[in-house]
Amino acid sequence: MAESKRIMISLPNTLLQEVDNIVAMEKGNRSQFIREAMRLYIRERRKIQIRENMKKGYREMGAMNLALSEVGLDLDISALKSYEAKLAECE
């Protein structure tokens, strides 16, 4: 394991009792439990941040796609019909 630092934390008695019960069942120790809990918390925060970034990106892309589709509506409809006719001939 990488270099470790000792820290002191304060916990409510009820929370500490829950931790101690879990540690006893898993035959571990408090430090292992706290390290794993912190890793899980950090991993979940990263997942949430990635999801939020993806949502933001999809919203931005949606706005861009809408703008592009509106530009596309201004195209010559006869050119579109001609293109569709050529596609239909290929089938």
N, C-alpha and C positions, 0 to 999 in steps of 0.2 A: 504494500500500500504506500502511497505517496506520503510525504512528511505530514504529520498530524499536529494540530494545535488543540490544546485543551481549552474548553470554554465552560462558562457557568451559565445555566439557564434556570429560570423560575417557572414552575408549573403548578397549576391548581392540584390539590391533593387527589381529586377524583380522576383527573387525567393521568396523573402519575400511577395511580392504582390500576387503571386500565392498561397502561403501558407495561407495568410490572406483571400483570396477569398474562398478557400476550407473550412477554419475554420468557416467563416461566414455562408456558405451554410449548414454546418453540425452542426451549433450552438454549437461549441466547443471552445477550446482555443489553443493557440500556443503550450503550454506545452504538452497537450494531443496529439496533432498532431505529435510533434517531438518524443515523446515517442513511439507512434505507428509506425512511420516511421522507427525508430531505431530497433524496434522489428522485423518488416517485413524484413529489411535489414539483420539482424543477421540470421533470419530463412532461407532466401534465400542463404546466404553464407554457412550455414550448409548443405543445400540441394546440393549445388554445390560441396562442399567438399566430401559428401557421394558419389555422382555420380563419382567424380574423383577417389576415393578410390575403388569403384566397378569396374571401367574401368581398373584400375591398377591390381586388383585381377583377373579379367577375362583374361587379357593379360598374367599374370603369370601362371594361370591355363591352358591357351591354350598352353603355352610352355611346361608345364609339361605333358599335355595330348598328345601332339605331340611326346615328348620323349618316353612316355609309349607305344604309338602306334607303334613307330619304333622298340622298343624292342619286341613288340608282333609280328612284321613281321618276326623276327628271330626264332619264335617258329616252331616246327615241323608241317608242313602243313597237314600231314596225321592224326595227332592227332586232328586237327581242323575239318577235313572232317569227322572223326569218330564221333566227338561230334555233328556236324550238322546232321549226319545221325540218331543218337539217338534222337535228337530233332524232326526230321521229323517223326519218328515212333510214337511219342506221339500225333501227330495231328490227 
